[in-house]
Amino acid sequence: ELLTANYKKTEVFGLDIPTEINGVPSEILDPINTWTDKAAYKETLLRLAGLFKKNFEVFASYKIGDNSSLTDEILAAGPNF
């Protein structure tokens, strides 16, 4: 069922999450809906994204692939905010 489900991307991390799965309440598929305090969720999301970006800075100077193209792809796959 997951192979044929509809998906949407999450904010910041761009993860694909299903919008509907048989037998699972749709509201819990999106992580923000599991938090009563939506502002706290967004704050935590941005803080986590910041930690990911900070960790990736260590690797930003590595040159992987032709013209560092793989390095750029890896960095682009991280959180966007």
Order of alpha helices (4+ residues) and beta strands (2+ residues): beta-beta-alpha-alpha
